[in-house]
């Protein structure tokens, strides 16, 4: 009987060792999967940031181009501004909320929205810059 009991004890010990080894293996696998999940989360976050950046760039590129113009006069009582567009015609326009009429003076270069012709911004170019650019174009052609 003692041999049977000894055999059972040996089998139980082997089973316990097997289960202990299996549990260690599963714990290691769990640890590896958690580390891999952290890597995937970090990569997902990076890709989401890149996607947002690319979406912002696409939105910026979809904005209509602006037209350059020169302020001819500012009507104080109506708030209307007369501009000479770089495309040729003279327009009577409004300014956007971010450009105050008090800032505008005859001879200043401004940018116009291509659809509404509203003044969007004051450009920091001078008449000399325009003349230099035109003379360079004429000289190059």
C-alpha positions in Angstrom: 0.0 0.0 0.0 2.8 2.4 0.7 4.0 2.1 -2.9 0.6 3.1 -4.2 0.4 6.0 -1.9 4.0 7.0 -2.9 3.0 6.7 -6.5 0.0 8.9 -6.0 2.1 11.5 -4.1 4.6 11.5 -7.0 1.8 12.0 -9.5 0.3 14.8 -7.5 3.7 16.5 -7.2 4.2 16.2 -10.9 0.7 17.6 -11.5 1.5 20.5 -9.2 4.8 21.2 -10.9 3.0 21.1 -14.3 0.3 23.5 -13.1 2.9 25.8 -11.6 4.9 25.8 -14.8 1.7 26.4 -16.8 0.7 29.3 -14.5 4.1 30.9 -14.9 3.9 30.5 -18.6 0.4 32.1 -18.7 1.5 34.9 -16.5 4.5 35.6 -18.8 2.2 35.5 -21.8 -0.2 37.9 -20.0 2.7 40.3 -19.3 3.8 40.2 -22.9 0.3 40.9 -24.2 -0.1 43.8 -21.8 3.2 45.3 -23.1 2.1 44.7 -26.7 -1.2 46.5 -25.9 0.6 49.5 -24.5 2.7 49.7 -27.7 -0.5 49.5 -29.8 -2.1 52.2 -27.8 0.9 54.5 -28.2 0.9 53.8 -31.9 -2.8 54.4 -32.2 -2.4 57.7 -30.3 0.4 58.8 -32.6 -1.6 57.9 -35.7 -4.6 59.8 -34.4 -2.5 62.9 -33.9 -1.0 62.5 -37.4 -4.5 62.0 -38.8 -5.7 65.2 -37.1 -2.7 67.1 -38.4 -3.3 65.9 -42.0 -7.0 66.8 -41.7 -6.1 70.3 -40.6 -3.7 70.6 -43.5 -6.4 69.4 -46.0 -8.8 72.0 -44.5 -6.2 74.7 -44.9 -5.5 73.7 -48.5 -9.3 73.7 -49.3 -9.6 77.4 -48.3 -10.1 79.6 -51.4 -7.1 81.7 -52.4 -7.1 85.4 -51.5 -6.9 88.2 -53.9 -4.5 91.1 -53.3 -5.8 94.7 -53.5 -4.9 98.2 -52.7 -7.1 100.4 -50.5 -8.2 103.5 -52.4 -10.5 105.0 -49.8 -12.3 104.3 -46.5 -15.8 105.8 -46.1 -16.0 106.7 -42.4 -19.8 107.1 -42.3 -20.7 103.8 -44.1 -17.8 101.6 -43.2 -17.3 100.7 -46.9 -13.8 100.5 -48.3 -13.0 101.1 -52.0 -10.2 98.8 -53.2 -8.4 98.3 -56.5 -8.1 94.5 -57.0 -5.0 92.9 -58.4 -7.3 91.4 -61.1 -8.2 94.9 -62.3 -11.6 96.0 -61.2 -12.4 98.5 -58.4 -14.7 97.1 -55.7 -16.5 98.6 -52.7 -16.2 96.1 -50.0 -16.5 95.4 -46.2 -13.8 94.2 -43.9 -13.9 91.1 -41.8 -14.3 91.4 -38.1 -10.6 90.9 -37.4 -9.6 93.9 -39.6 -10.8 97.2 -38.1 -11.7 100.0 -40.6 -9.6 102.4 -38.4 -6.5 100.3 -39.4 -7.1 100.8 -43.1 -5.5 103.7 -44.9 -5.3 104.5 -48.7 -2.4 102.9 -50.4 -2.3 99.9 -48.0 -2.2 96.4 -49.5 -4.9 94.0 -48.3 -6.1 90.5 -49.1 -9.6 89.9 -50.2 -11.7 86.8 -49.9 -12.2 85.6 -53.5 -15.9 84.8 -53.0 -17.1 87.7 -50.8 -14.4 90.3 -51.6 -14.3 91.1 -47.9 -11.0 92.4 -46.6 -9.4 89.5 -44.7 -6.0 90.8 -43.7 -3.6 93.7 -44.1 -0.6 92.7 -46.1 2.9 93.8 -45.1 4.1 94.6 -48.7 4.9 98.0 -50.0 4.5 99.6 -53.5 8.3 99.1 -53.9 7.9 95.4 -53.4 5.2 95.3 -56.1 7.3 97.4 -58.5 10.3 95.2 -57.9 8.3 92.0 -58.5 6.8 93.4 -61.7 10.1 94.6 -63.1 11.7 91.2 -62.3 8.8 89.4 -64.2 9.3 91.7 -67.2 13.1 91.2 -67.1 12.8 87.4 -66.8 10.4 87.2 -69.8 
